[in-house]
Amino acid sequence: MPQSAPLDHVFPDRVFAFKEQENLNAAWRDVLSMGTRSLLAKGTSLPLGTSLYFLEQGKVRLSFISKNGLEKVVMFIASGSIFGEAPFFSGLPVVNSFFECRQKCLVYSFARPVVERICSERPDLAMNLMQAMGRKLRLLFEQASSLYLHSLRRRTFRFLQQRIVPGTTPPTAKLGISKQEMASLLGVHRISLYKLLRECEDEGILAQVRGDRFAILNMEAFLAELD
């Protein structure tokens, strides 16, 4: 089996295209008492535009729905992060997009007057919010570029690259989402993704372990797709 390359050369924190966003706004925990606490069941959709949300526990998914009912997964937000900024600050109508709880979620919502007060009294939190929004814009830019410029294999490997579990030998990526959601995020039909993953297993590059985990068995071939 080919030797794995040192992870220091493989996974620098500089690629965001398909990365789950977590702990972007942990500093906002200082002001959770000013928000409204809600415990939401899996599958709950949240209204957008009137409140800014902080996700304390769980995971939410941003999706767009076409007129003919096709869904495109755009982004996953995990605990310690604010979401819903774009419709909240833009003032534009929300069209065909929604955040959905992918598991039980503990969420704090902040009404507009509260957000204005927080940003006035805590400029550090306002700056933190802008930095997080900038990171999400970069994610969306890189995602759009990758969907246009890169092959499915390269997009898949970038997705796996961003989900390596530290300390695993061989390096192992935990998907954290269903393969159908993964396919939607990567912009392909799930059958095309399943076929590619089988090809990579047949080539000895990947091996599926424990359901939602893939071990990277041939790091040289894996890296060749990312150069």
C-alpha positions, 0 to 999 in steps of 0.5 A: 500500500502506498505510504500516506503523505504527512497531513501538514502538506495535505490539509491546510485551512485554506479551502472552504468550498464544501466545508461545514461551518462550525464555531464561526461566532462562538463569541456571541455566547456572551449575549445569548441571554438577549435572544429567544431560546428554542429547541427544534426537532429534526426537519424543522424549517426556520423563517428567514428575514425577521430574525438572526439565529445562533446555533448552540447545538445541532446542525442546519442545512441551507437549500434552494428549491427550483420551480420544478421541485429540485433541491440544491444543498448549499451549505451546512452550519454547525454549532457555535455559528450564526446563520440567516444573515443574508435575508436578515440584513439584505431586506430582500424577499426570501425566494425558494431558500430555507434552513432546515434542522438536520438533527435536534437543534438548540437555537437562539433567535435575535430580533432586529432591535436586539441585533442593533443594540448588540452591534452598538454595544459590542463592536467586537461581536459586530466585527466577528459577524462580518468576519463570519459572513466574509468566510461564508462568501468565500465558501460560496465563491469557491463552491461556484468556481469548483462546480464550474471548473473541476471534475466530479472526482476533484470536487469529491476529493476536496469534500473528503479533504475537508472532513478528515478526522484528526489522528486517524491512520490511514487518514479517514474522512467522516462525511457527517451528511448523507450521500444524497446530501453530499451529491447535491452539495457537489452538484451531481446526481447521487448515482454519479457520486455512487459510481465514482466512489465505487471506482475509487475503491476499485482503484485502491484510493479509498475504502468505505469504513463504518458507513459514513467514513472513507479511508484514504489508502493511496495518498499520492493518488488522492493528492494528484487530484488536488494539485 
